[in-house]
C-alpha cells in the first residue's frame, strides 16, 4: 500500500502540471474561437 501511495502521489504531481498546461491551451483555444 505504501508503494502504491507513493506512485499515486508522483502521478498526481505530474498530472497536475499537465492539467495546468491543458487548461492554458484550452483558454487560448477558447479565446481564439471568441
Residue, then its C-alpha position, 0 to 999 in steps of 0.5 A: x500500500x505504501x508503494x502504491x501511495x507513493x506512485x499515486x502521489x508522483x502521478x498526481x504531481x505530474x498530472x497536475x502540471x499537465x492539467x495546468x498546461x491543458x487548461x492554458x491551451x484550452x483558454x487560448x483555444x477558447x479565446x481564439x474561437x471568441 
